Amino acid sequence: MKFPKDFVWGAATAAYQVEGAAYEDGKGVGIWDTLCKRPGAIWQGHTGDVACDHYHRYVEDVGIMKEIGLKAYRMEVAWTRIMPDGVGAVNQKGIDFYDRLFDELLKAGITPWVTLYHWNLPQALQDRGGWMNPELPKLFDDYTAVIMDKYSDRISHWMTINEPQVITMHGMMTGFHAPGYKLSMAEALQAGHHLLLAHGRSVSTIRQRAKIPAKVGYAPVGWSRRPDTENQRDVDAARTATFEVDSTTLWNSVWWMDPVFLGQYPKQGLEAYGADVPKFTDDDMKLISQELDFCGINIYTAGAVKAGADGRPENVPVKVGYRMSSYDWPVTPDMLYWAGKFFYERYKKPLVITENGTSITECVSSDGCVHDPQRTEFIKDHLEYVERAINDGIDYTGYFYWSLMDNFEWHWGYRHRFGIVHVDFETGERIIKDSGRYYADVIKSNHA
């Protein structure tokens, strides 16, 4: 089976991970710039100061995207580059950079899918409380308005916030990500509510100010569980587990997706978090649940469950010797079938895989090429399950491989390579990997 003729083939990045030019042309300081200066916060003291130098090499990078045949490029407009202090003055040089990048992409026949926030809050706003500050939804809305007024004459595809689970859990509870806080569950849930309000306000503003018809979505972690077997009892257990809330963690899908798509926090989540749940109103939920055109899911791995004697989900341990990425994530391609099935059943929205990829250990070989058969197999295996899902009536409309190129992998610096394009971080040289050539063939043939 071929993919639908209008299926969107893309690759994804985030601004801080690829752009570099961290202190050039009026860009403001962000919370990741700050965290990278904290001793011991990032592996081997790496920073995003230069990263892939995409800011200076974007023409070359768009040429590579065109060579691969990408139909779309998921990218972030950096709040810090547009409004250095998060509010007030707009940085014209930042505006000009994205003008040039968008024009280059469109000239190459590549559709930009723009994310408004992928984790790097202006430090000036963090100094005012960050996402704990109830003013943040309005300030994010003001930023959205600037972006729409500048670019919505050309840009038709928008995402508001990337992975609120990571922003709250790792940025505010484990301290693993910027701003590196270790807050209480109640504080993190309050920040999460502000994130959801910011999403809702932003969607409303995109709709109101778009100069051409806009497709609007959202990109949470598509946290899910997969059945250990296709026995109906195990499938039912996996569905149940996918939509449960563990009171000890923010790592779930339903707390972050039900308000957006169903207009309410999940009852089981309200019970699990109990007194830690922030105060909210019916108007809040109405705002958060602005109509969206698609549901984005960022999905890399998923644990298996089986039905216990009472039908309740039981976790199935990873088998000894199971296939793993160098990130120590089990490689579980069937998750794209089951996550798609469960999310489509519950939310009834077209689905876009906004991130999916793998880190492996690789090198430039003596022939000057990068041979990464594990990544090629990863893409092939995962897309076969997307094909199966589509064949079964699940409305998958696009796939964005993470990532276009090797980049700054947050806490892990440059230790992990996710790209289908190799980057030499000393020279900046790019090499399309074997997996990138394979992906080009997939796009050309519209078949995995």
N, C-alpha and C positions, 0 to 999 in steps of 0.2 A: 504494500500500500504506500502510495506517495502521500506527503503532507498536503494539506489544502493549498491551492495556488496562491492564496494571499497570506499564508503563514509567515510570520515575521521572524527572520533570522538575524540575531544581533550578538553583540558582545558588550560588556559593561565595565565601567571604572567609577572611581570616586575622585573628586578634585584633589584632596590632600595626598592621595596615594600616587598620583601620576604627575601632577602639574609642576611641582617644584616652584622656583621663583617665589619662595615663601615670604621674602621681605622686599620684593621688587614692585615698582610701578604702583605704589600706594596701597598695596594689600595690607589689611589689618592683621593683627595677631589673633590666632584662634586657640582654642583649648588644647588642640593637639600640638601646636607649636610650643605651648607652655609645658605640656606633659613631657615632650621629648627632651626638655632641658633638665628634667628631674632625674638625678642619678639613680640608676637601676630600674627606671620605669620601662625602658625599651631595650630589647635584646641588643647587646654589644653597643649601646649608646647610639644606635642609628636614629636618623631624623628624616623628615620629609622635606628638608630644605631644598634639595635638588630633585629627589625622586627620579622619575623618568625624563625630567626636563621637557615634559609635554608642552609647557607654556611657550617654549622657544621652538619646539620641534613638531608642532601640531600639523603643519603641512605634510611633513614626512609621514606622520602617523595616520593621517586621513588617507594618504596614498596607499599605505599598507592595508587599511580597512577596505579600500576599493579593490586592491589586488585579491584579498580574501573573498570579496564579494558580499560583504555585510550589507544587509538591507536597512539596518538600524543600529544606532549607537546609543546605549544608555550611559549618560554622563551627568555629572553634577555641576550646577552653577554655584560657585563658592560664595556664600554669604559674606565672608571676610574680604573677598576681592571686590564685591559690588558695593558694600557698605562697611567700611573698615571698622567702625565702632558699633555696627549692628543697627544703628539708628542714625537719622540725620543725613549728613553729607554722603552723596553718591560719588564713587570713584570713577571718573571718566575712563581712565586707562583700563580698569577692570571691565567696564562696559564694552570698550573697544575690542578687548581680547575675545570675548564671547561672540561679538559681532563677526569678527574674522573667522572664528572657528565654525560658527553656524553656517556662514556663507560657504566655507570650504566644504563642509559636509554636504550641504544641499547641492553644490556644484558637482559633487562626486556621486549624487544619487542616493545618499545615505540619510535616513530620517533621524534627527535627534530626538531621543526620548529623555526629557530633562527631569532630573531629581532636584528638588529645591533644598533638601537638607540631608546630608550624609555624614552627620556626627561632629563636624568641626564648628562649634558655636563660637562667634566672636568673643574673645576674652573679656572685652568690655561688658558684654551682657552676662557672662559668667560672674563677673565681679558684682553684678547686681542681683545675684541669686540664681542665675541660670534657669533651668527648667523648673526650679522650685518657685520662681517668681511668677505670680499670677498675671503679670503684665506681658509675659512672653508670648502668649497666643496672639495678642494684638500686634506686638512688634514683628512677629513672624508674618502676620497678615500684611503689615506695611511693607515688608521686604518683598512679599509675593506681588504686591501691587506694582512695585518698581520693576520687577522682572517682567510682568505681563505688559506693562506699558512700553518696555524696551524691545521685547522679543516676540510677542504673541502674534505679530504680523507674519512670522515665518514658522514658528514652532507650534505643532499641533498636539504633541503628546507630552503629558506632564505626570510626574509623581511628586507627592508632597514630602513625606518623611520616610527615611530608610530605617527599618529594623528598630522600632521602639523598644523591643525586648532587650536589645544589646545596649541601647542608650541608657536604659534604667538599670538593668541588671549589672552590666559590667562597668558602666560609667559611674554608677551611683551606689552600688552595693558591694561588689567585689573589689572595686578600685583598679581593675585590670585595664580599663580604658579611660580616656579623658572624660571628665575632669579628674578622675582618680579618687572619687569619694567613697566612703564606707558609711552610708546612711542607713537608717532603719527601714523596715518594710513600709511603714506608714508614710515616711518621707518620699520613698521611691515611688509608691503608688500615687502620691499627690503630684509628683513631677510627671508621671505617666498620664495622669488626667489632663494636665496642662498640654502635654504633647498631643493628645487626642483632640483637645479643643483647638489647638493650633492647626492641626490637620483640617478640621471642619471649616474653620475660618478661611484657610487657604483655598480649599476647594470652592467655596462660595465666591471668593474673589477671582479665581481663575475663570469661573463661569461668567461672572459679570464683566470682566475686562478683556476677555479673549477677543482678538480682532479677526481670527479665523476659527472655524469650528474646532473645539478642543476635546480630546480624549483624556480623561483624568483617572488616575489610579493611585495606588498606595502600595508600599513594598515592605510588609512585615516579614519576619522569619516565618517560613511555612512549616512550623514545628508540627510533626505528625508521628504517628506510629503505623507500622505495617504488620499485616498478619503473618504469623510463622508458617501457616499453610493457607490454602484457599478454601479450606473448610468453612462453612458459613458461621460457625460459632467463633472461629478465630477472626474472621472478617468483622463480625459484630464487636468483638472485644477490641480490635484495633480502632474501629470507629469511636467507640466509647473512650478509649485512652487518648485519642487525638484531641478530644474536646473536653478533657478534664483539666482541673486546676489543682496544683500542689501548693499548699499553703506556705511552703518554705522557700518558694522560688517564683520569679516572674517569668520563667522560661516556659511559656505555653503559647498557643495561638489564640485561643478563644477569648481571653481577656482583652486582646488587642484587635480582634476582628469582629466579634459580635457587636460592640458599640458602633463600629463603622458601617457594617452591612445590615445589622438587624436593629440598631437603635437602642440597645440595652446591654448593660453588663450581664454576663451569664449568672444565673441564679447560683449555680454550684460554686462559682468564683466568689460571689458575695458572701456565701457561707464560709468558704475556705479562708478568705482574708479577714472576715469578721470586722472587728473594731478598727483595723488598719485601713479599711476602705475610705477614700476621701468623700467628703460631702459633694453631692451633685444634684442637679435639678433636671426636670423634664426638658427644659429649654437647652441645657447642656447636651443632652442626648440627641435632641433634634438637630442641634448644630453639628455634632460629631458625625451624624449619619447622613450627611449630604450625599446626594446620588452620585455614584461612581460608574465609570464605563467598564472597568476591569479590576480584577483582583490580582495583584502581583504576589508571587511567593518566592522568597529566597530560600533555597533548600539544597542542602549538601549531604545530609545523612539522616537516617531514621532507624530507631531501634525496633526490634520485633517483639510482638506480644502473642500470647495464646490465651484461649479461654480456660480459666480454672474450673474446678468442679462446680463452682457456683455460677459460672459464666463470666465472672469478673476478670479483667485483664491481668495477666501475669507476665512480667518481663522475661524474655528468653535471652540468656547470655550469648554473647558473641562466641562462635565456635573457635577452638584453638586453631591458629593458622589462617584465620579468616582474612580475606583481602582488605588491606588498609591503605589509606593515603599516608603521606609523610607527616600529615597533621594529626595522625593517630585517629582519624575518623574511619569507621567501617564504610566500605563502598557498597551502597545499597540501591542499585538502580531501580528496583521495583517500587521504591517509595514514590516515584513520579506518577506511577499509575494510581497507587492507593491514595496519596495526598490529593491528587487531582479529583479522584472519585469522591472523597469525603468532603473536600471544600466546595466542590461544585454542587453536591447534593444539599449542603447546608446554606450556601450563600447565593447560589443560582446566578453567578456572574461569570462572564468569560474570564479565563485564567491565562496569565502570562507568567512564565518562569523567568523572573527578573534577575535571578542569579542561580547558577549551578556550575560547579567546577571542582577541580582537585589540584592539590599540591603534591608534586612528586620530586624525587631527587634526580637531577639531570645535569647535563653539561654540554658544552660545545665539543663535538667530536673532531677528530683529526681531519675529516673531510669538510669542516666548516659548517656542518649542519647540526641541528639539535634533534636527535632521535628520541622521541618520548612515546613509545608504543602504549605505555600504561594509560596515558591521557587520551590517546586516540581510542583505545578500548573503552575508557570511561565515557567519552562522548557517545560512541556508538551504542553502548549498552543502555545508557540512559534514554537516548532518543528512541530506541526500540520500544521502551515502555510508554513514551509519549505517544508514539504511533498507535500502540495498543489502546491507550486511553481514548484517543480521538476516534478510533474505530468503534469503540464502545459508547460513543455519544458524549464524551466529556469535552467541553468546549475550550480546549487549549488553542490559543491564537498566536503564541509567540514563545521563543526561547532565546535567552541572553546568556551566553557563556561568560562565566567569571573566571578569568578576566581577559580583556583584550591582550594585555601584556603584563609581564612580571612587574611588580610594584612594591611599594611600602606596605607591608602587611601588618599595620597597626602595632600592637605590642611586640610582635615578632620581627619587626624591622624588615630586612631583606632576606631573612632566613628562608622563607617559603616562596616558591615560585608557582603561581597559578596560571600564568599566561599561556596563550597559544602563540605569542610572540616573545622570544627571548630578549632580554635587555641586559647589556653589559653595563653595570652601574658605574664603572670607571670611565668608560669611553662614550657611553650612550648608544652604542651600536645596537641596532635591532636585527633580529633574524626570525623569520617566520618558521616555527617549529613544524615537524612532521604533522602534529595534531592540527596545526593551523591549515596545512595543505589538505588534510582530510576534511576539516570543517568546510573549506572552500568547495570541495567536491560535493559534500552534502547539500550545501546551499545551491550549487549549480544544478544538481539533479533533483533537488527537493525530496531527497530520500536518504535515510540513514544507512 
